[in-house]
Amino acid sequence: MKLCAITKRAISSGLLVPVSVALFALFPLTDTDIWWHLACAREWYLTWSPVRLPAANVHEYFQQVVYAAYSLGGAPLLVAFKALLWGTVFALFLWPFRKAIRCNAVTAATLTVTLFVFRYCFEIRPVLFSLLILGVYWNLLPGLRRVPVAVAILILQWLWCRVQGLYILGPLFAAAVLLPQIVKSANARERLLKSAFLLSMFAMPLLHGDGLRLFLYPLGLLDRLLGITPSAAVFASSIAENRSPFSILAAGENVLGCVFTVVMCAVACAWSLRNILYRREWTLSASLLTTAVLALVAERNMALFLPVFAVAFLHEMSRAECCLQNVNLFYKWSGIAVLAFVFGLWARSLAAYDSFVAYQRVPVDAAKWMSAHPHAGRLFNDDRAGGYLAFVNPSDSVYVDGRFILKTADFFERYLRFAEDPGLFFSEADSWGVDRAVFPLRYYARWGRVLDALDSAPEWQVGHVDEYYIVFCKK
């Protein structure tokens, strides 16, 4: 009976949401970028292919934190760490509404199923730290009154500038919260202090050593995301996570997830615009509208949208009469049954994880073979494998990794053409002195033509092959 009472209280208060998110985040390190973050934390490295310099390491503080966690407990501790942080993010966003949230099992089940569908968003990436900091602002900025709190926020903003280029969301959120207060305030001193605070938030990047590059970094990031300039268009259209749900749907990929995304974002936009029109819940509505538009622009931004969507969904359902009363026993038990089913699926999925490193996506066995069999020339690799190879075998410089912000559009276009034109690949490999090449066989396996050409080329031979990766060596 006591367990049932605790469960009922967790459902009705919304506590189930951050707990569910933390549990759903317990899956292996599937995001391949984490490995070049770890490699850069150990020692800032560059690929042997051309790099745009000078470059600001905007992820430095994120990299140092995750590297410390990995050094202490390896991949298992890093997975547990990301689960804890994701649960904390949702708890922070829900906290200001904790007294207003009242939901039943049906509401809890609906939101839990939604979060389960998008559990792949709960990766260990810099956006997680950005959301964590934004969650702190979410709680502190609306009631900002004390100078020590303002100073603490400025320090946090300064740190955020070395976590991710999305640090710009901090000053923008502060502007959305404080500008209405500044306009309405009759106190000249209060208006001056809040205005100075807001300008200081925008100026925080300039207090770093390479401040100007950090200050301009969000503009370059936005350009690569939207393809505003011709040189950035190829990055917006060809990098998977930069594509919009509409373009992914048009390609026939991830149909269910993209349909969910479009529907949720459309509903969120309509709800936000209605509230803004009637001047209700300005901060929540403006935040939801912004993150919904960002999620429609690029798939990667769904991680920004989900915490705000969870708050808006529970907030709206708490206001609905059906959430508080007149919910018959059938619907209550239906919600509980759905919750049990979802958590049953989650528990079953845990049994399938035999490693916290997603060896299907990175060349675990291939890297071991390559480390035991050094070579004299240069290495060519697929971008998804670059970070892992740089981390586990730093003595062998890689051709490319996921940091395409350091590459030019010409380089990226040429790299993509290799997969379509094996002759171009052979020509470039000869001129560069490449004598080893590693390619994926399953995930991101766009290299079919090159693999067939290498297999039939008399001067190349297979050095290693496993279920997921193949390594070719020059004779």
C-alpha positions as CSV (number, residue, x, y, z in Angstrom):
1,M,0.0,0.0,0.0
2,K,2.8,2.4,0.8
3,L,4.4,1.7,-2.6
4,C,1.1,2.5,-4.3
5,A,0.8,5.7,-2.4
6,I,4.3,6.8,-3.4
7,T,3.6,5.9,-7.0
8,K,0.4,7.8,-7.0
9,R,2.1,10.9,-5.5
10,A,4.9,10.7,-8.1
11,I,2.4,10.6,-10.9
12,S,0.2,13.4,-9.6
13,S,3.1,15.7,-8.8
14,G,5.0,15.2,-12.1
15,L,8.0,13.6,-10.3
16,L,7.6,10.6,-12.6
17,V,8.8,12.7,-15.5
18,P,12.4,13.4,-14.4
19,V,12.7,9.9,-13.0
20,S,11.5,8.4,-16.4
21,V,13.9,10.6,-18.3
22,A,16.9,9.5,-16.1
23,L,15.9,5.8,-16.7
24,F,15.4,6.3,-20.4
25,A,18.9,7.9,-20.7
26,L,20.5,4.6,-19.5
27,F,21.7,3.4,-22.8
28,P,25.2,3.1,-24.4
29,L,27.3,5.9,-25.8
30,T,25.7,5.9,-29.2
31,D,26.7,9.5,-30.2
32,T,30.0,9.2,-31.9
33,D,31.0,12.8,-31.2
34,I,31.6,12.0,-27.5
35,W,34.9,10.3,-28.5
36,W,36.5,13.4,-30.1
37,H,35.3,15.4,-27.1
38,L,37.2,13.0,-24.9
39,A,40.2,13.0,-27.2
40,C,40.3,16.8,-27.2
41,A,40.1,16.9,-23.4
42,R,43.2,14.8,-23.1
43,E,45.0,16.8,-25.7
44,W,43.7,19.3,-28.3
45,Y,44.3,17.5,-31.6
46,L,43.7,18.3,-35.3
47,T,43.2,16.0,-38.2
48,W,45.9,15.7,-40.8
49,S,43.6,17.0,-43.5
50,P,43.2,20.8,-43.9
51,V,41.7,22.7,-40.9
52,R,40.4,26.3,-40.7
53,L,42.6,28.2,-38.3
54,P,42.6,29.9,-35.8
55,A,39.9,27.8,-34.1
56,A,38.3,28.4,-30.7
57,N,37.6,25.3,-28.6
58,V,34.1,26.3,-27.6
59,H,33.4,22.9,-25.9
60,E,36.5,22.9,-23.6
61,Y,34.7,22.9,-20.2
62,F,32.3,20.2,-21.3
63,Q,35.1,18.1,-22.5
64,Q,37.0,18.4,-19.3
65,V,34.0,17.4,-17.2
66,V,33.1,14.3,-19.2
67,Y,36.7,13.3,-19.5
68,A,37.0,13.4,-15.7
69,A,33.9,11.2,-15.4
70,Y,35.3,8.8,-18.0
71,S,38.7,8.6,-16.3
72,L,37.0,7.7,-13.0
73,G,34.6,5.0,-14.2
74,G,34.8,4.6,-17.9
75,A,31.7,4.3,-20.1
76,P,29.4,3.0,-17.4
77,L,30.0,6.0,-15.1
78,L,29.6,8.4,-18.1
79,V,26.3,6.8,-19.0
80,A,25.1,7.0,-15.3
81,F,26.3,10.7,-15.2
82,K,24.3,11.6,-18.3
83,A,21.2,9.9,-16.9
84,L,21.5,11.9,-13.7
85,L,22.0,15.1,-15.6
86,W,19.0,14.5,-17.9
87,G,16.8,13.8,-15.0
88,T,18.1,17.0,-13.3
89,V,17.3,19.0,-16.5
90,F,13.7,18.0,-16.5
91,A,13.4,18.5,-12.7
92,L,14.8,22.1,-13.1
93,F,12.3,23.0,-15.8
94,L,9.4,21.5,-13.9
95,W,10.3,23.1,-10.6
96,P,8.7,26.5,-10.9
97,F,5.4,24.8,-11.8
98,R,5.6,22.1,-9.1
99,K,2.6,23.5,-7.1
100,A,0.4,23.9,-10.2
101,I,1.0,20.5,-11.7
102,R,-1.7,17.9,-11.0
103,C,-1.9,15.0,-13.4
104,N,-3.5,11.6,-13.5
105,A,-2.2,8.3,-14.9
106,V,-3.5,9.0,-18.4
107,T,-1.6,12.3,-18.7
108,A,1.5,10.7,-17.1
109,A,1.3,7.8,-19.5
110,T,0.9,10.0,-22.6
111,L,4.0,12.1,-21.7
112,T,6.0,9.1,-20.7
113,V,5.3,7.3,-24.0
114,T,6.4,10.5,-25.9
115,L,9.6,10.7,-23.9
116,F,10.3,7.0,-24.6
117,V,9.8,7.6,-28.3
118,F,12.4,10.4,-28.2
119,R,14.8,8.7,-25.8
120,Y,17.5,8.8,-28.4
121,C,17.8,12.5,-27.7
122,F,19.1,11.9,-24.2
123,E,22.8,11.7,-25.3
124,I,25.9,13.0,-23.5
125,R,26.4,16.0,-25.6
126,P,27.2,19.7,-24.9
127,V,23.5,20.5,-25.4
128,L,22.9,18.6,-22.1
129,F,25.1,21.1,-20.2
130,S,23.4,24.0,-22.0
131,L,20.0,22.8,-20.9
132,L,21.3,22.3,-17.4
133,I,22.4,26.0,-17.3
134,L,19.3,27.1,-19.0
135,G,17.2,25.3,-16.3
136,V,19.0,27.3,-13.6
137,Y,18.2,30.5,-15.5
138,W,14.6,29.3,-15.9
139,N,14.3,29.3,-12.1
140,L,16.4,32.3,-11.2
141,L,15.8,35.0,-13.9
142,P,12.0,35.6,-13.5
143,G,12.5,36.6,-9.9
144,L,15.9,38.3,-10.2
145,R,16.2,40.8,-7.4
146,R,19.6,40.2,-5.6
147,V,23.0,41.3,-6.8
148,P,24.8,38.0,-5.6
149,V,22.3,36.0,-7.7
150,A,23.0,38.2,-10.7
151,V,26.8,37.9,-10.3
152,A,26.4,34.1,-10.0
153,I,24.4,34.0,-13.3
154,L,27.1,36.1,-15.0
155,I,29.8,33.7,-13.8
156,L,27.7,30.8,-15.1
157,Q,27.2,32.5,-18.4
158,W,31.0,33.0,-18.7
159,L,31.5,29.3,-18.1
160,W,28.8,28.5,-20.6
161,C,30.7,30.3,-23.4
162,R,33.2,27.4,-23.2
163,V,30.6,24.7,-23.1
164,Q,28.7,25.1,-26.4
165,G,27.9,27.7,-29.0
166,L,24.3,27.7,-27.8
167,Y,25.4,29.9,-24.9
168,I,23.7,32.6,-26.9
169,L,20.4,31.1,-25.6
170,G,21.2,32.4,-22.1
171,P,21.2,36.2,-23.0
172,L,18.3,35.7,-25.4
173,F,16.2,34.0,-22.6
174,A,17.3,36.7,-20.2
175,A,16.1,39.3,-22.7
176,A,12.7,37.6,-23.1
177,V,12.3,37.6,-19.3
178,L,13.8,41.0,-18.3
179,L,12.8,43.3,-21.2
180,P,9.1,43.3,-20.3
181,Q,10.1,44.0,-16.6
182,I,12.4,46.8,-17.7
183,V,9.7,48.4,-19.9
184,K,7.1,48.2,-17.1
185,S,9.3,49.3,-14.2
186,A,8.8,52.7,-12.9
187,N,12.0,52.6,-10.9
188,A,14.9,54.2,-12.9
189,R,17.6,52.5,-10.9
190,E,16.0,49.1,-11.4
191,R,15.7,49.7,-15.1
192,L,19.4,50.7,-15.3
193,L,20.7,47.7,-13.3
194,K,18.7,45.2,-15.3
195,S,19.7,46.7,-18.5
196,A,23.4,46.6,-17.5
197,F,23.0,43.0,-16.4
198,L,21.4,42.1,-19.7
199,L,24.2,43.7,-21.7
200,S,26.8,42.0,-19.5
201,M,25.3,38.6,-20.4
202,F,25.8,39.3,-24.1
203,A,29.4,40.5,-23.4
204,M,30.5,37.5,-21.4
205,P,32.3,35.8,-24.4
206,L,34.6,38.8,-24.8
207,L,36.1,38.1,-21.3
208,H,37.8,34.9,-22.6
209,G,41.2,34.9,-24.3
210,D,39.8,34.4,-27.8
211,G,36.7,36.4,-27.0
212,L,35.9,37.7,-30.4
213,R,35.9,34.3,-32.0
214,L,33.6,33.0,-29.2
215,F,31.4,36.0,-29.6
216,L,31.0,35.4,-33.3
217,Y,30.8,31.6,-33.0
218,P,26.9,31.4,-32.7
219,L,26.6,33.3,-36.1
220,G,28.8,30.7,-37.8
221,L,26.9,27.9,-36.1
222,L,23.5,29.3,-37.3
223,D,24.9,29.7,-40.8
224,R,25.9,26.0,-40.9
225,L,22.6,25.0,-39.5
226,L,20.4,27.0,-41.9
227,G,22.7,27.2,-44.9
228,I,22.2,31.0,-45.1
229,T,25.4,31.5,-47.1
230,P,26.2,29.4,-50.2
231,S,29.4,28.1,-48.5
232,A,27.3,26.7,-45.6
233,A,24.4,25.2,-47.6
234,V,26.2,21.8,-48.1
235,F,26.6,21.5,-44.3
236,A,22.9,22.2,-43.7
237,S,21.7,19.7,-46.3
238,S,24.2,16.9,-45.9
239,I,24.9,16.5,-42.2
240,A,22.1,14.2,-40.9
241,E,21.4,16.0,-37.6
242,N,21.3,19.4,-39.3
243,R,18.4,18.4,-41.6
244,S,14.8,19.4,-40.7
245,P,12.1,16.7,-40.0
246,F,10.5,17.7,-43.3
247,S,13.6,16.8,-45.3
248,I,14.1,13.6,-43.4
249,L,10.4,12.7,-44.1
250,A,10.9,13.4,-47.8
251,A,13.8,11.0,-47.8
252,G,11.6,8.3,-46.2
253,E,13.8,8.1,-43.0
254,N,12.7,7.9,-39.4
255,V,9.1,8.4,-40.5
256,L,7.4,7.8,-37.1
257,G,9.8,10.0,-35.2
258,C,9.5,12.8,-37.7
259,V,5.7,12.7,-37.8
260,F,5.7,12.9,-34.0
261,T,8.1,15.8,-34.1
262,V,6.1,17.8,-36.7
263,V,2.8,17.2,-34.9
264,M,4.2,18.1,-31.5
265,C,5.9,21.2,-32.7
266,A,2.8,22.4,-34.6
267,V,0.6,21.9,-31.5
268,A,3.2,23.7,-29.4
269,C,3.4,26.7,-31.8
270,A,-0.4,27.0,-31.9
271,W,-0.6,26.8,-28.1
272,S,2.2,29.3,-27.6
273,L,0.8,31.8,-30.1
274,R,-2.6,31.6,-28.4
275,N,-1.1,32.3,-25.0
276,I,1.1,35.2,-26.3
277,L,-2.0,36.7,-28.0
278,Y,-3.9,36.6,-24.7
279,R,-0.9,37.6,-22.7
280,R,-0.7,34.4,-20.6
281,E,2.4,32.5,-19.5
282,W,4.8,34.7,-21.5
283,T,8.1,33.0,-20.5
284,L,6.8,29.5,-21.0
285,S,5.0,30.3,-24.3
286,A,7.9,32.2,-25.8
287,S,10.4,29.5,-24.8
288,L,8.1,26.7,-26.2
289,L,7.6,28.6,-29.5
290,T,11.3,29.2,-29.9
291,T,12.4,25.7,-29.2
292,A,9.5,24.3,-31.4
293,V,10.7,26.4,-34.4
294,L,14.3,25.3,-33.7
295,A,13.2,21.6,-33.7
296,L,11.5,22.1,-37.0
297,V,14.6,23.6,-38.5
298,A,17.0,20.8,-37.4
299,E,16.5,17.4,-35.9
300,R,19.3,18.0,-33.4
301,N,17.3,20.7,-31.7
302,M,14.6,18.2,-30.5
303,A,16.7,17.9,-27.3
304,L,16.0,21.6,-26.6
305,F,12.3,21.3,-27.2
306,L,11.5,18.2,-25.0
307,P,12.0,19.7,-21.5
308,V,9.9,22.9,-22.4
309,F,7.3,20.7,-24.1
310,A,7.0,18.5,-21.0
311,V,6.4,21.6,-18.8
312,A,3.8,23.1,-21.2
313,F,2.0,19.7,-21.6
314,L,1.7,19.1,-17.8
315,H,0.8,22.7,-17.2
316,E,-2.1,22.6,-19.8
317,M,-3.4,19.3,-18.6
318,S,-3.4,20.5,-15.0
319,R,-5.7,23.3,-16.1
320,A,-8.0,20.9,-17.9
321,E,-11.0,19.7,-15.8
322,C,-10.5,16.1,-17.0
323,C,-7.1,16.1,-15.3
324,L,-8.5,16.8,-11.9
325,Q,-11.9,15.1,-11.8
326,N,-14.4,13.0,-13.7
327,V,-11.7,10.6,-14.9
328,N,-13.3,7.2,-14.6
329,L,-11.6,4.1,-13.3
330,F,-11.2,2.6,-16.8
331,Y,-9.0,5.5,-18.0
332,K,-7.0,5.5,-14.8
333,W,-6.1,1.9,-15.1
334,S,-5.5,2.2,-18.8
335,G,-2.9,4.9,-18.0
336,I,-1.3,2.7,-15.4
337,A,-1.2,-0.3,-17.8
338,V,0.5,1.9,-20.5
339,L,3.1,3.0,-17.9
340,A,3.7,-0.5,-16.9
341,F,4.1,-1.5,-20.6
342,V,6.6,1.3,-21.4
343,F,8.7,0.6,-18.4
344,G,8.6,-3.1,-19.2
345,L,10.0,-2.3,-22.7
346,W,12.7,-0.1,-21.1
347,A,13.7,-2.9,-18.7
348,R,13.8,-5.4,-21.5
349,S,16.0,-3.1,-23.6
350,L,18.6,-3.0,-20.7
351,A,19.1,-6.7,-21.1
352,A,20.2,-6.2,-24.7
353,Y,23.2,-3.9,-23.7
354,D,26.3,-6.0,-23.4
355,S,28.5,-2.9,-23.4
356,F,28.1,0.8,-22.6
357,V,30.2,1.5,-25.7
358,A,28.0,1.2,-28.8
359,Y,30.5,-0.9,-30.7
360,Q,28.0,-1.1,-33.6
361,R,28.7,2.6,-34.4
362,V,32.5,3.0,-33.6
363,P,35.3,0.7,-34.7
364,V,36.1,-1.0,-31.4
365,D,37.6,-4.2,-32.8
366,A,39.1,-2.5,-35.8
367,A,40.9,0.0,-33.6
368,K,42.4,-2.8,-31.5
369,W,43.7,-4.4,-34.7
370,M,45.1,-1.1,-36.0
371,S,46.8,-0.4,-32.8
372,A,48.5,-3.8,-32.9
373,H,49.5,-3.4,-36.5
374,P,51.0,0.1,-37.0
375,H,51.6,1.5,-40.5
376,A,54.0,4.0,-42.1
377,G,51.6,6.1,-44.2
378,R,48.4,8.1,-43.5
379,L,45.0,6.9,-42.4
380,F,41.8,7.6,-44.2
381,N,38.6,7.1,-42.2
382,D,34.9,7.8,-42.2
383,D,34.0,10.9,-40.2
384,R,31.9,9.0,-37.6
385,A,34.9,6.8,-36.7
386,G,37.4,9.7,-36.5
387,G,36.8,10.7,-32.9
388,Y,37.0,7.2,-31.5
389,L,40.2,6.4,-33.4
390,A,41.8,9.6,-32.2
391,F,40.9,8.7,-28.6
392,V,41.9,5.1,-28.5
393,N,44.9,5.3,-30.9
394,P,46.2,8.9,-30.7
395,S,49.5,8.0,-32.4
396,D,47.7,7.5,-35.7
397,S,46.4,10.8,-37.0
398,V,43.0,10.7,-38.5
399,Y,41.7,12.2,-41.8
400,V,38.5,13.6,-40.5
401,D,36.1,13.6,-37.4
402,G,32.8,15.1,-36.7
403,R,34.1,18.7,-36.2
404,F,33.0,20.0,-39.6
405,I,32.9,23.5,-38.2
406,L,36.7,23.3,-38.7
407,K,36.4,22.4,-42.3
408,T,35.6,24.4,-45.4
409,A,32.6,23.7,-47.7
410,D,35.0,22.7,-50.5
411,F,36.6,20.1,-48.3
412,F,33.3,18.7,-47.2
413,E,31.9,18.6,-50.8
414,R,35.0,16.7,-52.0
415,Y,34.8,14.3,-49.0
416,L,31.2,13.5,-50.0
417,R,32.2,13.0,-53.6
418,F,34.6,10.2,-52.6
419,A,31.7,7.9,-51.8
420,E,30.3,8.5,-55.4
421,D,33.6,8.4,-57.3
422,P,36.1,5.8,-56.2
423,G,38.5,7.0,-58.9
424,L,38.7,10.4,-57.1
425,F,39.4,8.6,-53.8
426,F,42.2,6.5,-55.3
427,S,43.8,9.6,-56.9
428,E,43.7,11.6,-53.6
429,A,44.8,8.7,-51.5
430,D,47.9,8.3,-53.7
431,S,48.8,12.0,-53.6
432,W,48.4,12.1,-49.8
433,G,50.3,8.9,-49.1
434,V,47.3,7.0,-47.6
435,D,48.1,3.4,-47.0
436,R,45.2,2.4,-44.7
437,A,41.5,3.1,-44.8
438,V,38.7,2.2,-42.4
439,F,35.0,2.2,-43.3
440,P,31.7,1.2,-41.6
441,L,29.9,-1.8,-43.1
442,R,26.5,-1.1,-41.5
443,Y,25.6,2.2,-39.8
444,Y,26.3,5.2,-42.0
445,A,27.5,2.8,-44.7
446,R,27.5,5.1,-47.7
447,W,30.9,3.8,-48.9
448,G,29.6,0.8,-51.0
449,R,31.2,1.9,-54.3
450,V,34.6,2.6,-52.7
451,L,34.5,-0.7,-50.8
452,D,33.9,-2.6,-54.0
453,A,36.6,-0.7,-55.8
454,L,39.1,-1.4,-53.0
455,D,38.2,-5.0,-52.9
456,S,39.0,-5.4,-56.6
457,A,42.1,-3.2,-56.6
458,P,45.3,-5.2,-56.9
459,E,47.3,-2.8,-54.7
460,W,44.9,-3.0,-51.8
461,Q,44.0,-5.9,-49.5
462,V,41.7,-6.4,-46.4
463,G,43.7,-6.2,-43.2
464,H,40.8,-6.6,-40.8
465,V,37.1,-7.1,-41.0
466,D,34.4,-7.7,-38.4
467,E,30.6,-7.4,-38.4
468,Y,30.6,-3.6,-38.4
469,Y,33.9,-2.2,-39.8
470,I,36.5,-3.1,-42.4
471,V,40.1,-2.0,-42.7
472,F,41.9,-1.9,-46.1
473,C,45.7,-1.8,-46.3
474,K,47.9,-0.9,-49.2
475,K,50.2,-3.8,-50.2
